[in-house]
Amino acid sequence: LGLIVTDVNFKDSRPPTEVKDAFDDAIAAQEDEERFIREAEAYAREIEPRARGQVTRMTQEAEGYQERITLEAQGEVARFEKLLPEYQAAKEVTRE
């Protein structure tokens, strides 16, 4: 009621000489594909941490720039608000 395999023998499998070059090219192409994939994955593992670090640095620089510009603007507003009453009291002085 079944089949029991007791032995398996593989015969040499070689392509016919007429297509051997094409067969070898196909195998080489498969090996190249696998190699390119491994190289791309290695490159990604190498470059991604650097890119993340660059993003962090750029974000911190942008936040610092934002803080600096905001503080400068607030300082200019405070200076203007200090001068405004003096200007309103004597507009003619500032026009001369």
VMD Tcl script that builds the backbone (N, CA, C; Angstrom):
set m [mol new atoms 288]
animate dup $m
set s [atomselect $m all]
$s set {name element resname resid chain x y z} {
  {N N LEU 1 A 0.814 -1.181 0.000}
  {CA C LEU 1 A 0.000 0.000 0.000}
  {C C LEU 1 A 0.867 1.258 0.000}
  {N N GLY 2 A 2.003 1.145 -0.434}
  {CA C GLY 2 A 2.859 2.313 -0.502}
  {C C GLY 2 A 4.136 1.984 -1.230}
  {N N LEU 3 A 4.968 2.943 -1.292}
  {CA C LEU 3 A 6.226 2.790 -1.992}
  {C C LEU 3 A 7.334 3.171 -1.014}
  {N N ILE 4 A 8.328 2.347 -0.925}
  {CA C ILE 4 A 9.460 2.617 -0.046}
  {C C ILE 4 A 10.684 2.800 -0.925}
  {N N VAL 5 A 11.300 3.989 -0.808}
  {CA C VAL 5 A 12.499 4.274 -1.592}
  {C C VAL 5 A 13.686 3.837 -0.751}
  {N N THR 6 A 14.473 2.982 -1.297}
  {CA C THR 6 A 15.614 2.463 -0.549}
  {C C THR 6 A 16.936 3.026 -1.033}
  {N N ASP 7 A 16.964 3.533 -2.264}
  {CA C ASP 7 A 18.234 4.015 -2.797}
  {C C ASP 7 A 17.934 4.986 -3.935}
  {N N VAL 8 A 18.735 6.067 -4.001}
  {CA C VAL 8 A 18.600 7.027 -5.093}
  {C C VAL 8 A 19.978 7.242 -5.669}
  {N N ASN 9 A 20.113 7.130 -6.962}
  {CA C ASN 9 A 21.383 7.371 -7.645}
  {C C ASN 9 A 21.181 8.508 -8.644}
  {N N PHE 10 A 22.031 9.517 -8.534}
  {CA C PHE 10 A 21.997 10.623 -9.493}
  {C C PHE 10 A 23.066 10.397 -10.538}
  {N N LYS 11 A 22.688 10.561 -11.749}
  {CA C LYS 11 A 23.657 10.473 -12.832}
  {C C LYS 11 A 24.205 11.880 -13.074}
  {N N ASP 12 A 25.391 11.945 -13.600}
  {CA C ASP 12 A 25.969 13.235 -13.938}
  {C C ASP 12 A 25.044 13.939 -14.925}
  {N N SER 13 A 24.777 15.187 -14.627}
  {CA C SER 13 A 23.945 15.953 -15.559}
  {C C SER 13 A 24.815 17.054 -16.154}
  {N N ARG 14 A 25.127 16.883 -17.380}
  {CA C ARG 14 A 25.942 17.857 -18.098}
  {C C ARG 14 A 25.165 18.295 -19.321}
  {N N PRO 15 A 25.219 19.586 -19.588}
  {CA C PRO 15 A 24.498 20.050 -20.771}
  {C C PRO 15 A 25.212 19.578 -22.030}
  {N N PRO 16 A 24.478 19.467 -23.086}
  {CA C PRO 16 A 25.119 19.093 -24.354}
  {C C PRO 16 A 26.157 20.148 -24.737}
  {N N THR 17 A 27.183 19.752 -25.434}
  {CA C THR 17 A 28.265 20.660 -25.794}
  {C C THR 17 A 27.770 21.828 -26.640}
  {N N GLU 18 A 26.689 21.629 -27.369}
  {CA C GLU 18 A 26.159 22.696 -28.205}
  {C C GLU 18 A 25.640 23.872 -27.379}
  {N N VAL 19 A 25.169 23.616 -26.172}
  {CA C VAL 19 A 24.584 24.680 -25.338}
  {C C VAL 19 A 25.391 24.931 -24.068}
  {N N LYS 20 A 26.570 24.334 -23.974}
  {CA C LYS 20 A 27.379 24.469 -22.753}
  {C C LYS 20 A 27.735 25.920 -22.460}
  {N N ASP 21 A 28.108 26.683 -23.493}
  {CA C ASP 21 A 28.458 28.088 -23.259}
  {C C ASP 21 A 27.263 28.875 -22.729}
  {N N ALA 22 A 26.104 28.668 -23.296}
  {CA C ALA 22 A 24.900 29.358 -22.835}
  {C C ALA 22 A 24.546 28.921 -21.418}
  {N N PHE 23 A 24.706 27.650 -21.130}
  {CA C PHE 23 A 24.439 27.116 -19.800}
  {C C PHE 23 A 25.383 27.751 -18.780}
  {N N ASP 24 A 26.674 27.821 -19.129}
  {CA C ASP 24 A 27.661 28.444 -18.236}
  {C C ASP 24 A 27.352 29.927 -18.028}
  {N N ASP 25 A 26.919 30.607 -19.084}
  {CA C ASP 25 A 26.539 32.021 -18.957}
  {C C ASP 25 A 25.350 32.191 -18.018}
  {N N ALA 26 A 24.386 31.308 -18.109}
  {CA C ALA 26 A 23.209 31.391 -17.240}
  {C C ALA 26 A 23.604 31.184 -15.777}
  {N N ILE 27 A 24.463 30.232 -15.523}
  {CA C ILE 27 A 24.928 29.989 -14.149}
  {C C ILE 27 A 25.729 31.190 -13.652}
  {N N ALA 28 A 26.590 31.751 -14.489}
  {CA C ALA 28 A 27.376 32.916 -14.104}
  {C C ALA 28 A 26.464 34.104 -13.807}
  {N N ALA 29 A 25.398 34.259 -14.586}
  {CA C ALA 29 A 24.452 35.351 -14.358}
  {C C ALA 29 A 23.747 35.187 -13.017}
  {N N GLN 30 A 23.382 33.962 -12.675}
  {CA C GLN 30 A 22.754 33.717 -11.374}
  {C C GLN 30 A 23.722 34.041 -10.238}
  {N N GLU 31 A 24.966 33.632 -10.385}
  {CA C GLU 31 A 25.963 33.918 -9.365}
  {C C GLU 31 A 26.213 35.422 -9.244}
  {N N ASP 32 A 26.243 36.118 -10.394}
  {CA C ASP 32 A 26.406 37.574 -10.368}
  {C C ASP 32 A 25.238 38.249 -9.654}
  {N N GLU 33 A 24.033 37.774 -9.929}
  {CA C GLU 33 A 22.843 38.338 -9.283}
  {C C GLU 33 A 22.946 38.199 -7.764}
  {N N GLU 34 A 23.307 37.015 -7.311}
  {CA C GLU 34 A 23.443 36.791 -5.863}
  {C C GLU 34 A 24.534 37.674 -5.274}
  {N N ARG 35 A 25.643 37.821 -5.992}
  {CA C ARG 35 A 26.743 38.656 -5.516}
  {C C ARG 35 A 26.304 40.120 -5.440}
  {N N PHE 36 A 25.602 40.606 -6.470}
  {CA C PHE 36 A 25.140 41.998 -6.475}
  {C C PHE 36 A 24.166 42.259 -5.332}
  {N N ILE 37 A 23.310 41.294 -5.062}
  {CA C ILE 37 A 22.364 41.443 -3.950}
  {C C ILE 37 A 23.116 41.537 -2.633}
  {N N ARG 38 A 24.093 40.663 -2.434}
  {CA C ARG 38 A 24.884 40.713 -1.189}
  {C C ARG 38 A 25.634 42.037 -1.064}
  {N N GLU 39 A 26.206 42.521 -2.173}
  {CA C GLU 39 A 26.924 43.799 -2.134}
  {C C GLU 39 A 25.975 44.955 -1.820}
  {N N ALA 40 A 24.789 44.936 -2.404}
  {CA C ALA 40 A 23.814 45.998 -2.147}
  {C C ALA 40 A 23.358 45.979 -0.692}
  {N N GLU 41 A 23.140 44.794 -0.149}
  {CA C GLU 41 A 22.736 44.701 1.252}
  {C C GLU 41 A 23.850 45.182 2.172}
  {N N ALA 42 A 25.092 44.853 1.857}
  {CA C ALA 42 A 26.230 45.321 2.663}
  {C C ALA 42 A 26.342 46.840 2.583}
  {N N TYR 43 A 26.154 47.385 1.397}
  {CA C TYR 43 A 26.196 48.840 1.225}
  {C C TYR 43 A 25.101 49.510 2.053}
  {N N ALA 44 A 23.902 48.940 2.024}
  {CA C ALA 44 A 22.788 49.507 2.790}
  {C C ALA 44 A 23.087 49.468 4.285}
  {N N ARG 45 A 23.665 48.369 4.757}
  {CA C ARG 45 A 24.012 48.273 6.182}
  {C C ARG 45 A 25.083 49.291 6.560}
  {N N GLU 46 A 25.937 49.630 5.605}
  {CA C GLU 46 A 27.008 50.596 5.871}
  {C C GLU 46 A 26.491 52.033 5.807}
  {N N ILE 47 A 25.675 52.350 4.824}
  {CA C ILE 47 A 25.287 53.733 4.563}
  {C C ILE 47 A 24.124 54.193 5.439}
  {N N GLU 48 A 23.239 53.304 5.822}
  {CA C GLU 48 A 22.046 53.707 6.577}
  {C C GLU 48 A 22.391 54.365 7.912}
  {N N PRO 49 A 23.284 53.809 8.720}
  {CA C PRO 49 A 23.607 54.488 9.980}
  {C C PRO 49 A 24.211 55.881 9.758}
  {N N ARG 50 A 25.031 56.017 8.718}
  {CA C ARG 50 A 25.599 57.340 8.413}
  {C C ARG 50 A 24.497 58.317 8.023}
  {N N ALA 51 A 23.557 57.859 7.227}
  {CA C ALA 51 A 22.462 58.727 6.798}
  {C C ALA 51 A 21.596 59.127 7.987}
  {N N ARG 52 A 21.333 58.190 8.871}
  {CA C ARG 52 A 20.543 58.512 10.072}
  {C C ARG 52 A 21.279 59.538 10.943}
  {N N GLY 53 A 22.586 59.376 11.069}
  {CA C GLY 53 A 23.379 60.346 11.820}
  {C C GLY 53 A 23.334 61.721 11.186}
  {N N GLN 54 A 23.409 61.759 9.870}
  {CA C GLN 54 A 23.342 63.033 9.154}
  {C C GLN 54 A 21.973 63.686 9.358}
  {N N VAL 55 A 20.924 62.898 9.332}
  {CA C VAL 55 A 19.581 63.432 9.556}
  {C C VAL 55 A 19.483 64.017 10.966}
  {N N THR 56 A 20.012 63.314 11.946}
  {CA C THR 56 A 19.979 63.807 13.329}
  {C C THR 56 A 20.736 65.124 13.440}
  {N N ARG 57 A 21.928 65.174 12.832}
  {CA C ARG 57 A 22.733 66.400 12.890}
  {C C ARG 57 A 22.001 67.555 12.212}
  {N N MET 58 A 21.424 67.305 11.036}
  {CA C MET 58 A 20.713 68.369 10.322}
  {C C MET 58 A 19.490 68.846 11.105}
  {N N THR 59 A 18.804 67.925 11.750}
  {CA C THR 59 A 17.637 68.287 12.556}
  {C C THR 59 A 18.060 69.167 13.725}
  {N N GLN 60 A 19.155 68.798 14.391}
  {CA C GLN 60 A 19.636 69.599 15.511}
  {C C GLN 60 A 20.084 70.982 15.052}
  {N N GLU 61 A 20.750 71.048 13.900}
  {CA C GLU 61 A 21.166 72.344 13.363}
  {C C GLU 61 A 19.945 73.206 13.030}
  {N N ALA 62 A 18.934 72.611 12.447}
  {CA C ALA 62 A 17.720 73.356 12.098}
  {C C ALA 62 A 17.017 73.861 13.350}
  {N N GLU 63 A 16.955 73.024 14.370}
  {CA C GLU 63 A 16.320 73.451 15.618}
  {C C GLU 63 A 17.115 74.576 16.272}
  {N N GLY 64 A 18.436 74.481 16.225}
  {CA C GLY 64 A 19.277 75.552 16.764}
  {C C GLY 64 A 19.087 76.845 15.995}
  {N N TYR 65 A 19.023 76.739 14.670}
  {CA C TYR 65 A 18.787 77.918 13.832}
  {C C TYR 65 A 17.436 78.539 14.158}
  {N N GLN 66 A 16.427 77.720 14.303}
  {CA C GLN 66 A 15.088 78.209 14.637}
  {C C GLN 66 A 15.110 78.948 15.971}
  {N N GLU 67 A 15.766 78.370 16.952}
  {CA C GLU 67 A 15.850 78.997 18.277}
  {C C GLU 67 A 16.576 80.334 18.189}
  {N N ARG 68 A 17.684 80.376 17.445}
  {CA C ARG 68 A 18.464 81.608 17.327}
  {C C ARG 68 A 17.649 82.700 16.644}
  {N N ILE 69 A 17.003 82.364 15.545}
  {CA C ILE 69 A 16.201 83.352 14.811}
  {C C ILE 69 A 15.038 83.841 15.665}
  {N N THR 70 A 14.400 82.929 16.385}
  {CA C THR 70 A 13.282 83.314 17.250}
  {C C THR 70 A 13.752 84.278 18.333}
  {N N LEU 71 A 14.881 83.974 18.977}
  {CA C LEU 71 A 15.401 84.860 20.028}
  {C C LEU 71 A 15.822 86.214 19.464}
  {N N GLU 72 A 16.434 86.215 18.281}
  {CA C GLU 72 A 16.801 87.489 17.651}
  {C C GLU 72 A 15.551 88.322 17.360}
  {N N ALA 73 A 14.521 87.684 16.834}
  {CA C ALA 73 A 13.278 88.398 16.528}
  {C C ALA 73 A 12.636 88.932 17.801}
  {N N GLN 74 A 12.642 88.137 18.857}
  {CA C GLN 74 A 12.073 88.599 20.122}
  {C C GLN 74 A 12.871 89.781 20.676}
  {N N GLY 75 A 14.179 89.751 20.514}
  {CA C GLY 75 A 15.018 90.865 20.950}
  {C C GLY 75 A 14.717 92.135 20.161}
  {N N GLU 76 A 14.538 92.002 18.850}
  {CA C GLU 76 A 14.201 93.163 18.030}
  {C C GLU 76 A 12.831 93.718 18.399}
  {N N VAL 77 A 11.884 92.854 18.683}
  {CA C VAL 77 A 10.550 93.292 19.102}
  {C C VAL 77 A 10.656 94.049 20.427}
  {N N ALA 78 A 11.422 93.505 21.360}
  {CA C ALA 78 A 11.578 94.170 22.663}
  {C C ALA 78 A 12.219 95.544 22.487}
  {N N ARG 79 A 13.216 95.634 21.613}
  {CA C ARG 79 A 13.872 96.925 21.367}
  {C C ARG 79 A 12.892 97.906 20.732}
  {N N PHE 80 A 12.118 97.426 19.762}
  {CA C PHE 80 A 11.121 98.281 19.117}
  {C C PHE 80 A 10.083 98.749 20.123}
  {N N GLU 81 A 9.609 97.826 20.955}
  {CA C GLU 81 A 8.595 98.197 21.948}
  {C C GLU 81 A 9.142 99.213 22.949}
  {N N LYS 82 A 10.421 99.173 23.213}
  {CA C LYS 82 A 11.045 100.149 24.119}
  {C C LYS 82 A 11.132 101.519 23.446}
  {N N LEU 83 A 11.434 101.533 22.139}
  {CA C LEU 83 A 11.575 102.798 21.417}
  {C C LEU 83 A 10.229 103.398 21.003}
  {N N LEU 84 A 9.206 102.594 20.865}
  {CA C LEU 84 A 7.923 103.059 20.366}
  {C C LEU 84 A 7.335 104.207 21.190}
  {N N PRO 85 A 7.285 104.119 22.508}
  {CA C PRO 85 A 6.718 105.251 23.266}
  {C C PRO 85 A 7.514 106.548 23.063}
  {N N GLU 86 A 8.839 106.417 22.963}
  {CA C GLU 86 A 9.654 107.603 22.739}
  {C C GLU 86 A 9.360 108.195 21.366}
  {N N TYR 87 A 9.194 107.360 20.366}
  {CA C TYR 87 A 8.864 107.829 19.026}
  {C C TYR 87 A 7.497 108.509 19.025}
  {N N GLN 88 A 6.524 107.869 19.685}
  {CA C GLN 88 A 5.176 108.442 19.714}
  {C C GLN 88 A 5.151 109.782 20.441}
  {N N ALA 89 A 6.030 109.950 21.425}
  {CA C ALA 89 A 6.064 111.203 22.183}
  {C C ALA 89 A 6.699 112.329 21.358}
  {N N ALA 90 A 7.655 112.001 20.506}
  {CA C ALA 90 A 8.350 113.046 19.742}
  {C C ALA 90 A 8.618 112.563 18.324}
  {N N LYS 91 A 7.609 112.471 17.509}
  {CA C LYS 91 A 7.743 111.981 16.140}
  {C C LYS 91 A 8.631 112.898 15.304}
  {N N GLU 92 A 8.611 114.200 15.573}
  {CA C GLU 92 A 9.389 115.147 14.788}
  {C C GLU 92 A 10.892 114.929 14.953}
  {N N VAL 93 A 11.328 114.506 16.122}
  {CA C VAL 93 A 12.756 114.318 16.385}
  {C C VAL 93 A 13.330 113.223 15.480}
  {N N THR 94 A 12.585 112.163 15.273}
  {CA C THR 94 A 13.078 111.047 14.469}
  {C C THR 94 A 13.032 111.362 12.984}
  {N N ARG 95 A 12.292 112.349 12.583}
  {CA C ARG 95 A 12.187 112.670 11.150}
  {C C ARG 95 A 13.284 113.627 10.691}
  {N N GLU 96 A 13.945 114.233 11.617}
  {CA C GLU 96 A 15.005 115.182 11.246}
  {C C GLU 96 A 16.326 114.507 11.053}
}
mol reanalyze $m
mol bondsrecalc $m
mol representation Tube
mol addrep $m
